[in-house]
């Protein structure tokens, strides 16, 4: 009788094999140091956290590796996995379609700008022949020729010694006078003698001051363009700048709210390459991920600047109404209280700011 009751209570008989619990299907994506996928089994901060959760649930883990954050969210939304874990930012928009656990990581955004060494001859030539500088040079040349022609037409009959009546000789002398006036403020060996000629000369002298100032300002702007990007030292400097980040992330919305010109790239490596090549003035991404990428690169072309800003929380994404949500939240609270979560942070991120 006792054997029958025990069987009803769920205790297996001696000839029955205990059935193992169903594995946890967990979606992850490569985003170092949260998830590394360079080995047979994923590793990283998020993987260690998933393993601790599985241990407390007495289940093993089967990882499903996806390519984008959106695929992580979709996997939780369509219930193809038990939960998704990586650097997933908790937002009101996302929580409208899926459930999130308590925050498991406190993060924020960080800025990286290209290293700026001394200007190369190619970079200098490129700036000297920029569209703005060429346009200003063309304007200056055109006005110089116009002033020379006007002065020659007025002076050729009354002052042939300084401005010969023949076209080529006369225009040549008039152009020389115009250029000399721009550079030195006048020409000692020739000058207009008629009233109209002198009025044209005075107008050209005054106008050349403005033209030279404009040309100098444009030249200075082009020659110092390389140092402008280095002026980015914090989030306030991003307005109006071209900033590279990873498409499909919440960083895009954050940058647009700062009135930055957003260059959306497929990966963080592509975003860094865009900044290094001059397509973008800076890179903005999740602080721990960006810092880790720069630290692990052999010769990274960008460097971190400014503080962490736009603080955000990462959470575990679960299917709507998942029965695991309460259990996972309890496990996260326990890990935080026992210090295990802090140890994970120290293992994968070291001393954080």
C-alpha positions as a LaTeX table, in Angstrom:
\begin{tabular}{lrrr}
\hline
Residue & $x$ (\AA) & $y$ (\AA) & $z$ (\AA) \\
\hline
Unk1 & 0.00 & 0.00 & 0.00 \\
Unk2 & 2.84 & 2.37 & 0.83 \\
Unk3 & 4.45 & 1.83 & $-2.61$ \\
Unk4 & 1.21 & 2.77 & $-4.34$ \\
Unk5 & 0.80 & 5.97 & $-2.32$ \\
Unk6 & 4.38 & 6.98 & $-2.96$ \\
Unk7 & 3.86 & 6.41 & $-6.67$ \\
Unk8 & 0.81 & 8.61 & $-6.62$ \\
Unk9 & 2.80 & 11.24 & $-4.79$ \\
Unk10 & 5.17 & 11.38 & $-7.74$ \\
Unk11 & 8.04 & 9.22 & $-6.46$ \\
Unk12 & 9.30 & 7.04 & $-9.30$ \\
Unk13 & 9.50 & 3.30 & $-8.96$ \\
Unk14 & 12.82 & 1.53 & $-9.03$ \\
Unk15 & 12.38 & 0.45 & $-12.66$ \\
Unk16 & 11.53 & 3.98 & $-13.91$ \\
Unk17 & 14.15 & 6.50 & $-15.13$ \\
Unk18 & 13.70 & 10.07 & $-13.70$ \\
Unk19 & 12.88 & 12.52 & $-16.47$ \\
Unk20 & 15.32 & 15.47 & $-16.65$ \\
Unk21 & 13.76 & 18.95 & $-16.61$ \\
Unk22 & 13.41 & 20.70 & $-19.94$ \\
Unk23 & 16.46 & 22.84 & $-20.74$ \\
Unk24 & 16.22 & 26.61 & $-20.65$ \\
Unk25 & 16.39 & 28.03 & $-24.18$ \\
Unk26 & 18.28 & 31.31 & $-23.90$ \\
Unk27 & 18.84 & 33.75 & $-26.78$ \\
Unk28 & 22.13 & 35.66 & $-26.80$ \\
Unk29 & 24.08 & 37.84 & $-29.23$ \\
Unk30 & 27.75 & 38.70 & $-29.49$ \\
Unk31 & 28.34 & 41.92 & $-27.57$ \\
Unk32 & 31.55 & 41.79 & $-25.61$ \\
Unk33 & 32.15 & 41.50 & $-22.70$ \\
Unk34 & 28.55 & 40.49 & $-22.05$ \\
Unk35 & 28.62 & 37.70 & $-24.60$ \\
Unk36 & 31.61 & 36.23 & $-26.45$ \\
Unk37 & 30.82 & 33.75 & $-29.22$ \\
Unk38 & 34.37 & 32.95 & $-30.34$ \\
Unk39 & 34.35 & 29.51 & $-28.71$ \\
Unk40 & 32.18 & 26.40 & $-28.91$ \\
Unk41 & 30.10 & 27.60 & $-25.96$ \\
Unk42 & 29.34 & 31.29 & $-25.35$ \\
Unk43 & 31.00 & 33.05 & $-22.41$ \\
Unk44 & 30.82 & 36.45 & $-20.77$ \\
Unk45 & 29.04 & 38.38 & $-18.04$ \\
Unk46 & 25.56 & 37.56 & $-19.35$ \\
Unk47 & 26.46 & 33.89 & $-19.84$ \\
Unk48 & 27.69 & 33.55 & $-16.26$ \\
Unk49 & 24.51 & 35.21 & $-15.05$ \\
Unk50 & 22.33 & 32.87 & $-17.16$ \\
Unk51 & 24.20 & 29.86 & $-15.75$ \\
Unk52 & 23.59 & 31.03 & $-12.17$ \\
Unk53 & 19.90 & 31.46 & $-12.93$ \\
Unk54 & 19.74 & 27.99 & $-14.51$ \\
Unk55 & 21.55 & 26.51 & $-11.49$ \\
Unk56 & 18.98 & 27.93 & $-9.10$ \\
Unk57 & 16.16 & 26.71 & $-11.35$ \\
Unk58 & 17.81 & 23.26 & $-11.48$ \\
Unk59 & 17.87 & 23.33 & $-15.28$ \\
Unk60 & 20.56 & 23.34 & $-17.92$ \\
Unk61 & 20.90 & 25.94 & $-20.66$ \\
Unk62 & 20.67 & 25.70 & $-24.44$ \\
Unk63 & 21.93 & 28.87 & $-26.10$ \\
Unk64 & 20.43 & 30.30 & $-29.26$ \\
Unk65 & 22.86 & 32.77 & $-30.84$ \\
Unk66 & 21.28 & 35.61 & $-32.85$ \\
Unk67 & 22.77 & 38.60 & $-34.68$ \\
Unk68 & 20.89 & 41.69 & $-33.49$ \\
Unk69 & 19.19 & 43.16 & $-30.47$ \\
Unk70 & 15.91 & 43.16 & $-32.38$ \\
Unk71 & 16.21 & 39.39 & $-32.85$ \\
Unk72 & 16.73 & 39.05 & $-29.10$ \\
Unk73 & 13.50 & 40.94 & $-28.50$ \\
Unk74 & 11.62 & 39.04 & $-31.22$ \\
Unk75 & 12.73 & 35.68 & $-29.78$ \\
Unk76 & 11.24 & 36.62 & $-26.41$ \\
Unk77 & 8.11 & 38.09 & $-27.98$ \\
Unk78 & 7.27 & 35.02 & $-30.08$ \\
Unk79 & 8.13 & 32.64 & $-27.20$ \\
Unk80 & 10.76 & 30.71 & $-29.17$ \\
Unk81 & 13.06 & 31.03 & $-26.12$ \\
Unk82 & 12.56 & 31.12 & $-22.37$ \\
Unk83 & 14.43 & 34.42 & $-22.14$ \\
Unk84 & 16.96 & 36.63 & $-23.94$ \\
Unk85 & 20.00 & 38.02 & $-22.22$ \\
Unk86 & 22.81 & 40.39 & $-23.29$ \\
Unk87 & 23.15 & 44.18 & $-23.13$ \\
Unk88 & 19.39 & 44.74 & $-23.53$ \\
Unk89 & 18.27 & 48.20 & $-22.45$ \\
Unk90 & 14.94 & 48.34 & $-20.63$ \\
Unk91 & 12.61 & 50.92 & $-22.21$ \\
Unk92 & 8.89 & 51.64 & $-21.93$ \\
Unk93 & 8.42 & 50.95 & $-25.64$ \\
Unk94 & 10.04 & 47.54 & $-25.42$ \\
Unk95 & 8.18 & 46.55 & $-22.26$ \\
Unk96 & 4.90 & 47.18 & $-24.05$ \\
Unk97 & 5.49 & 43.99 & $-26.05$ \\
Unk98 & 7.57 & 41.79 & $-23.73$ \\
Unk99 & 8.36 & 41.39 & $-20.04$ \\
Unk100 & 11.61 & 42.42 & $-18.37$ \\
Unk101 & 13.27 & 41.22 & $-15.21$ \\
Unk102 & 14.62 & 43.54 & $-12.56$ \\
Unk103 & 17.69 & 45.42 & $-13.84$ \\
Unk104 & 20.78 & 43.21 & $-13.82$ \\
Unk105 & 23.32 & 45.83 & $-14.93$ \\
Unk106 & 23.60 & 49.61 & $-14.65$ \\
Unk107 & 25.09 & 51.20 & $-17.76$ \\
Unk108 & 25.16 & 54.39 & $-19.82$ \\
Unk109 & 26.63 & 55.86 & $-23.00$ \\
Unk110 & 30.20 & 56.93 & $-23.68$ \\
Unk111 & 31.89 & 58.93 & $-26.45$ \\
Unk112 & 35.01 & 57.96 & $-28.38$ \\
Unk113 & 36.80 & 60.28 & $-30.80$ \\
Unk114 & 39.58 & 59.55 & $-33.32$ \\
Unk115 & 43.19 & 59.92 & $-32.36$ \\
Unk116 & 44.51 & 63.04 & $-34.02$ \\
Unk117 & 48.22 & 63.07 & $-34.84$ \\
Unk118 & 50.09 & 65.72 & $-36.78$ \\
Unk119 & 48.60 & 66.60 & $-40.18$ \\
Unk120 & 49.95 & 64.64 & $-43.13$ \\
Unk121 & 50.81 & 66.26 & $-46.47$ \\
Unk122 & 47.87 & 64.47 & $-48.07$ \\
Unk123 & 45.43 & 65.74 & $-45.43$ \\
Unk124 & 46.83 & 69.25 & $-45.82$ \\
Unk125 & 46.41 & 69.16 & $-49.62$ \\
Unk126 & 42.91 & 67.76 & $-49.22$ \\
Unk127 & 41.89 & 70.68 & $-47.03$ \\
Unk128 & 43.60 & 73.23 & $-49.31$ \\
Unk129 & 41.52 & 72.01 & $-52.24$ \\
Unk130 & 38.23 & 71.76 & $-50.38$ \\
Unk131 & 35.06 & 72.98 & $-52.06$ \\
Unk132 & 34.66 & 75.99 & $-49.73$ \\
Unk133 & 38.22 & 77.17 & $-50.23$ \\
Unk134 & 38.09 & 76.73 & $-54.02$ \\
Unk135 & 34.80 & 78.65 & $-54.16$ \\
Unk136 & 36.29 & 81.53 & $-52.18$ \\
Unk137 & 39.42 & 81.53 & $-54.38$ \\
Unk138 & 37.27 & 81.59 & $-57.53$ \\
Unk139 & 35.28 & 84.52 & $-56.15$ \\
Unk140 & 38.45 & 86.43 & $-55.30$ \\
Unk141 & 39.91 & 85.77 & $-58.76$ \\
Unk142 & 36.71 & 86.82 & $-60.51$ \\
Unk143 & 36.43 & 90.09 & $-58.59$ \\
Unk144 & 40.11 & 90.84 & $-59.20$ \\
Unk145 & 39.64 & 90.42 & $-62.95$ \\
Unk146 & 36.46 & 92.51 & $-62.88$ \\
Unk147 & 38.18 & 95.36 & $-61.02$ \\
Unk148 & 41.16 & 95.20 & $-63.41$ \\
Unk149 & 38.93 & 95.40 & $-66.51$ \\
Unk150 & 36.92 & 98.30 & $-65.10$ \\
Unk151 & 40.04 & 100.24 & $-64.18$ \\
Unk152 & 41.65 & 99.60 & $-67.58$ \\
Unk153 & 38.53 & 100.74 & $-69.46$ \\
Unk154 & 38.55 & 104.01 & $-67.49$ \\
Unk155 & 42.31 & 104.70 & $-67.54$ \\
Unk156 & 43.47 & 103.39 & $-70.93$ \\
Unk157 & 42.85 & 106.69 & $-72.78$ \\
Unk158 & 43.91 & 109.14 & $-70.05$ \\
Unk159 & 46.75 & 107.17 & $-68.47$ \\
Unk160 & 48.32 & 104.96 & $-71.19$ \\
Unk161 & 51.72 & 105.00 & $-69.49$ \\
Unk162 & 50.38 & 103.03 & $-66.53$ \\
Unk163 & 47.57 & 101.21 & $-68.32$ \\
Unk164 & 48.38 & 100.70 & $-72.06$ \\
Unk165 & 45.49 & 100.96 & $-74.49$ \\
Unk166 & 46.18 & 97.55 & $-76.06$ \\
Unk167 & 44.12 & 94.84 & $-74.38$ \\
Unk168 & 46.70 & 92.28 & $-73.30$ \\
Unk169 & 49.27 & 94.81 & $-72.14$ \\
Unk170 & 46.67 & 97.02 & $-70.48$ \\
Unk171 & 44.82 & 94.21 & $-68.72$ \\
Unk172 & 48.12 & 92.73 & $-67.58$ \\
Unk173 & 49.09 & 95.99 & $-65.89$ \\
Unk174 & 45.60 & 96.43 & $-64.41$ \\
Unk175 & 45.61 & 92.91 & $-62.99$ \\
Unk176 & 49.08 & 93.52 & $-61.51$ \\
Unk177 & 47.80 & 96.70 & $-59.87$ \\
Unk178 & 44.71 & 94.89 & $-58.49$ \\
Unk179 & 46.75 & 92.03 & $-57.02$ \\
Unk180 & 49.37 & 94.40 & $-55.59$ \\
Unk181 & 46.58 & 96.43 & $-53.98$ \\
Unk182 & 45.16 & 93.31 & $-52.30$ \\
Unk183 & 48.54 & 92.22 & $-50.97$ \\
Unk184 & 50.27 & 95.51 & $-50.10$ \\
Unk185 & 47.45 & 98.05 & $-50.20$ \\
Unk186 & 48.71 & 99.78 & $-53.35$ \\
Unk187 & 51.19 & 99.80 & $-56.21$ \\
Unk188 & 53.98 & 102.40 & $-56.06$ \\
Unk189 & 54.89 & 102.61 & $-59.76$ \\
Unk190 & 51.37 & 103.00 & $-61.16$ \\
Unk191 & 48.14 & 104.62 & $-60.06$ \\
Unk192 & 44.91 & 105.85 & $-61.66$ \\
Unk193 & 44.74 & 109.58 & $-62.34$ \\
Unk194 & 41.14 & 110.12 & $-63.44$ \\
Unk195 & 38.36 & 110.80 & $-60.94$ \\
Unk196 & 36.41 & 107.68 & $-61.91$ \\
Unk197 & 39.59 & 105.62 & $-61.87$ \\
Unk198 & 40.45 & 106.77 & $-58.37$ \\
Unk199 & 36.90 & 106.05 & $-57.17$ \\
Unk200 & 37.22 & 102.51 & $-58.54$ \\
Unk201 & 40.63 & 102.24 & $-56.83$ \\
Unk202 & 39.23 & 103.34 & $-53.45$ \\
Unk203 & 36.31 & 100.90 & $-53.75$ \\
Unk204 & 38.70 & 98.09 & $-54.64$ \\
Unk205 & 41.02 & 98.92 & $-51.72$ \\
Unk206 & 38.15 & 98.85 & $-49.23$ \\
Unk207 & 36.58 & 95.76 & $-50.80$ \\
Unk208 & 39.87 & 93.90 & $-50.85$ \\
Unk209 & 40.11 & 94.21 & $-47.06$ \\
Unk210 & 36.83 & 92.32 & $-46.71$ \\
Unk211 & 37.82 & 89.78 & $-49.38$ \\
Unk212 & 41.19 & 89.06 & $-47.79$ \\
Unk213 & 39.59 & 88.70 & $-44.35$ \\
Unk214 & 37.00 & 86.25 & $-45.72$ \\
Unk215 & 39.63 & 84.25 & $-47.58$ \\
Unk216 & 41.85 & 84.10 & $-44.49$ \\
Unk217 & 38.93 & 82.96 & $-42.32$ \\
Unk218 & 38.00 & 80.21 & $-44.78$ \\
Unk219 & 41.62 & 79.06 & $-45.02$ \\
Unk220 & 41.98 & 79.01 & $-41.24$ \\
Unk221 & 38.74 & 77.07 & $-40.89$ \\
Unk222 & 39.93 & 74.41 & $-43.33$ \\
Unk223 & 43.40 & 74.13 & $-41.84$ \\
Unk224 & 42.06 & 73.70 & $-38.31$ \\
Unk225 & 39.19 & 71.38 & $-39.27$ \\
Unk226 & 41.11 & 68.41 & $-37.92$ \\
Unk227 & 41.28 & 69.89 & $-34.44$ \\
Unk228 & 37.54 & 70.60 & $-34.35$ \\
Unk229 & 36.67 & 66.94 & $-33.87$ \\
Unk230 & 39.04 & 66.91 & $-30.92$ \\
Unk231 & 36.88 & 69.59 & $-29.31$ \\
Unk232 & 34.27 & 66.94 & $-28.52$ \\
Unk233 & 34.59 & 66.37 & $-24.82$ \\
Unk234 & 31.07 & 65.47 & $-23.73$ \\
Unk235 & 27.44 & 65.02 & $-24.79$ \\
Unk236 & 26.86 & 68.78 & $-25.17$ \\
Unk237 & 29.40 & 68.84 & $-28.00$ \\
Unk238 & 27.50 & 66.28 & $-30.12$ \\
Unk239 & 24.83 & 68.66 & $-31.42$ \\
Unk240 & 25.29 & 69.17 & $-35.16$ \\
Unk241 & 28.12 & 66.60 & $-35.33$ \\
Unk242 & 28.13 & 63.40 & $-37.34$ \\
Unk243 & 28.14 & 60.59 & $-34.78$ \\
Unk244 & 28.44 & 56.90 & $-35.61$ \\
Unk245 & 26.64 & 54.18 & $-33.66$ \\
Unk246 & 25.01 & 50.78 & $-34.19$ \\
Unk247 & 21.66 & 50.77 & $-35.96$ \\
Unk248 & 18.62 & 49.29 & $-34.24$ \\
Unk249 & 19.78 & 50.32 & $-30.76$ \\
Unk250 & 18.35 & 52.85 & $-28.33$ \\
Unk251 & 21.50 & 54.94 & $-28.84$ \\
Unk252 & 20.09 & 56.14 & $-32.17$ \\
Unk253 & 17.10 & 57.75 & $-30.44$ \\
Unk254 & 19.32 & 59.27 & $-27.74$ \\
Unk255 & 21.60 & 60.87 & $-30.34$ \\
Unk256 & 18.68 & 62.20 & $-32.38$ \\
Unk257 & 17.28 & 63.85 & $-29.24$ \\
Unk258 & 20.66 & 65.59 & $-28.88$ \\
Unk259 & 20.33 & 66.88 & $-32.48$ \\
Unk260 & 23.37 & 64.92 & $-33.63$ \\
Unk261 & 23.65 & 63.72 & $-37.23$ \\
Unk262 & 23.44 & 59.96 & $-36.74$ \\
Unk263 & 25.47 & 57.61 & $-38.94$ \\
Unk264 & 23.96 & 54.15 & $-38.38$ \\
Unk265 & 26.40 & 51.26 & $-38.86$ \\
Unk266 & 25.91 & 47.48 & $-38.87$ \\
Unk267 & 28.42 & 46.83 & $-36.09$ \\
Unk268 & 30.43 & 48.73 & $-33.51$ \\
Unk269 & 33.61 & 47.94 & $-35.44$ \\
Unk270 & 32.07 & 49.62 & $-38.50$ \\
Unk271 & 31.17 & 52.67 & $-36.40$ \\
Unk272 & 34.75 & 52.95 & $-35.11$ \\
Unk273 & 36.09 & 52.60 & $-38.66$ \\
Unk274 & 33.76 & 55.41 & $-39.80$ \\
Unk275 & 35.20 & 57.73 & $-37.17$ \\
Unk276 & 38.76 & 56.72 & $-37.98$ \\
Unk277 & 38.25 & 57.41 & $-41.70$ \\
Unk278 & 36.69 & 60.82 & $-41.09$ \\
Unk279 & 33.10 & 59.88 & $-42.03$ \\
Unk280 & 32.04 & 60.61 & $-38.45$ \\
Unk281 & 33.34 & 62.99 & $-35.79$ \\
Unk282 & 32.77 & 60.55 & $-32.94$ \\
Unk283 & 31.39 & 57.17 & $-31.88$ \\
Unk284 & 28.76 & 56.79 & $-29.15$ \\
Unk285 & 27.74 & 53.45 & $-27.70$ \\
Unk286 & 27.09 & 51.59 & $-24.44$ \\
Unk287 & 29.95 & 52.51 & $-22.11$ \\
Unk288 & 31.13 & 49.02 & $-21.04$ \\
Unk289 & 30.97 & 47.63 & $-24.57$ \\
Unk290 & 32.78 & 50.58 & $-26.13$ \\
Unk291 & 35.44 & 50.58 & $-23.41$ \\
Unk292 & 36.00 & 46.84 & $-23.78$ \\
Unk293 & 36.30 & 47.08 & $-27.58$ \\
Unk294 & 38.92 & 49.81 & $-27.30$ \\
Unk295 & 40.82 & 47.98 & $-24.56$ \\
Unk296 & 40.99 & 44.68 & $-26.46$ \\
Unk297 & 41.98 & 46.21 & $-29.81$ \\
Unk298 & 45.68 & 46.01 & $-30.67$ \\
Unk299 & 45.80 & 49.53 & $-32.10$ \\
Unk300 & 42.42 & 51.14 & $-31.73$ \\
Unk301 & 42.04 & 54.37 & $-33.76$ \\
Unk302 & 39.71 & 56.00 & $-31.21$ \\
Unk303 & 39.93 & 57.00 & $-27.56$ \\
Unk304 & 37.33 & 57.55 & $-24.85$ \\
Unk305 & 36.44 & 61.09 & $-23.81$ \\
Unk306 & 34.01 & 62.62 & $-21.36$ \\
Unk307 & 31.85 & 61.02 & $-18.68$ \\
Unk308 & 29.20 & 58.32 & $-18.87$ \\
Unk309 & 25.82 & 59.87 & $-19.68$ \\
Unk310 & 22.23 & 58.83 & $-20.46$ \\
Unk311 & 22.33 & 56.19 & $-17.74$ \\
Unk312 & 20.28 & 53.11 & $-18.54$ \\
Unk313 & 19.45 & 49.68 & $-17.12$ \\
Unk314 & 19.94 & 46.30 & $-18.77$ \\
Unk315 & 17.41 & 43.58 & $-18.08$ \\
Unk316 & 16.51 & 40.04 & $-19.08$ \\
Unk317 & 13.79 & 39.91 & $-21.76$ \\
Unk318 & 11.06 & 37.32 & $-21.24$ \\
Unk319 & 7.91 & 36.33 & $-23.15$ \\
Unk320 & 4.80 & 38.22 & $-22.04$ \\
Unk321 & 3.33 & 36.65 & $-18.91$ \\
Unk322 & 6.29 & 34.29 & $-18.46$ \\
Unk323 & 6.04 & 32.25 & $-15.23$ \\
Unk324 & 9.83 & 32.53 & $-14.95$ \\
Unk325 & 9.76 & 36.28 & $-14.38$ \\
Unk326 & 9.05 & 36.11 & $-10.65$ \\
Unk327 & 11.59 & 33.33 & $-10.12$ \\
Unk328 & 14.31 & 35.16 & $-12.04$ \\
Unk329 & 13.62 & 38.39 & $-10.15$ \\
Unk330 & 13.97 & 36.51 & $-6.87$ \\
Unk331 & 17.26 & 34.99 & $-8.03$ \\
Unk332 & 18.60 & 38.41 & $-9.12$ \\
Unk333 & 17.74 & 39.93 & $-5.74$ \\
Unk334 & 19.47 & 37.05 & $-3.96$ \\
Unk335 & 22.57 & 37.39 & $-6.15$ \\
Unk336 & 22.70 & 41.11 & $-5.37$ \\
Unk337 & 22.26 & 40.57 & $-1.62$ \\
Unk338 & 24.92 & 37.84 & $-1.40$ \\
Unk339 & 27.42 & 39.87 & $-3.45$ \\
Unk340 & 27.62 & 37.36 & $-6.32$ \\
Unk341 & 26.37 & 39.94 & $-8.81$ \\
Unk342 & 29.07 & 42.38 & $-7.68$ \\
Unk343 & 31.68 & 39.63 & $-8.13$ \\
Unk344 & 30.47 & 39.07 & $-11.69$ \\
Unk345 & 30.82 & 42.79 & $-12.38$ \\
Unk346 & 34.35 & 42.78 & $-11.02$ \\
Unk347 & 35.31 & 39.70 & $-13.02$ \\
Unk348 & 34.19 & 41.04 & $-16.39$ \\
Unk349 & 34.50 & 44.81 & $-15.98$ \\
Unk350 & 37.08 & 45.37 & $-13.27$ \\
Unk351 & 36.81 & 48.55 & $-11.23$ \\
Unk352 & 34.04 & 50.56 & $-12.83$ \\
Unk353 & 33.67 & 54.35 & $-12.78$ \\
\hline
\end{tabular}
